[in-house]
């Protein structure tokens, strides 16, 4: 039996997915202190000019807390800019039209969550 221990991330990269696929059990380590430079609330995407970040805003009161206690700042409109950025940068990708409805739905569900780790 193999075990994978990963920190939660906004969008897993191929390395994360390969580790999860190879493991029998995946444990999300959410007891580490949240980092503004971490991938828990942001993801790197490719753009015509290089790279850019997609960000989920967090409440400023939670910046020194464990990942599991960090709340999403739902007072900001964060979903629409992410979806616009993905569409602008990836709409010409081969399977974008196929995956766009699911990606859109997953981000829209983000409005229902209070915490980064998905607790509503």
Secondary structure, DSSP 8 states (H G I E B T S, - for coil): --EEEE---SS--HHHHHHHHH-SEEEE---SB--TTSSSSEEEEEETTEEEEEE--B-GGGTTSBGGG-BB-TTS--HHHHHHHHHHHHTTSTTHHHHHHHHHHHHHHGGG-SBTTS--
